[in-house]
Amino acid sequence: MKNKIPWTANKRIVCKDGFTMSVQARATSYCRPRVDNAERYFAVEVGYPNMLEPLLMEWAEDKDEPTNTVYGYVPSERVSLICVKHGGIVSGELPVGVAYIGAKQ
């Protein structure tokens, strides 16, 4: 039997221009595959960005409250694209399968 690693939330992503979002993947998240500790996630759950991000709106649970909602099954590549758009990541964590694009100094 495979040892289960206890799930802990990823730290919120902070991009160089100040954009932030939560990016999670586990059995109870809106992700693919919808399991804990997958080898790779192809889609993830994004939550509560601090500003409107048009590249996320397609997946918004509540389009009227874009900074106070979750975005389910967002393709991993889209999350990486958003990070690049905002200057790269300065801090935070991403699920396995989402490319971590760090900010250039």
C-alpha positions, -999 to +999 in steps of 0.1 A: +000+000+000+013+034-010+019+058+020-004+088+019+012+121+024-010+144+045-025+171+024-017+207+032-028+238+012-003+253-012+009+287-002-008+315-022+010+325-054+023+360-055+034+374-089+059+402-096+032+428-104+013+420-072-013+396-086-021+368-062-042+336-064-046+303-046-039+272-067-049+238-052-053+202-063-065+173-041-094+148-039-118+175-028-106+202-052-120+210-087-090+194-104-080+166-127-073+140-116-094+145-086-072+126-061-047+134-034-010+133-043-013+127-080+019+123-100+007+152-122-024+175-123-037+185-157-063+209-143-064+227-110-086+248-087-078+285-086-093+306-059-098+342-048-075+361-071-069+396-058-079+413-091-099+404-121-080+382-145-097+378-179-078+346-186-096+329-158-132+340-163-142+311-184-139+289-153-154+313-127-180+298-104-194+333-098-187+356-127-202+386-108-177+383-080-144+375-098-122+381-068-145+363-043-149+329-061-132+297-072-123+287-107-127+249-112-108+227-136-085+254-149-059+238-173-025+237-157-010+255-188-034+284-183-022+289-148+014+291-160+004+315-187-013+338-161+019+337-140+039+348-170+015+375-178+019+389-143+057+389-144+064+355-130+061+341-095+080+357-065+065+333-039+040+306-033+035+269-043+018+251-072+005+216-076+026+191-095+021+195-132+018+233-132+050+249-144+065+272-118+076+303-138+097+324-115+100+361-119+132+375-134+152+397-111 
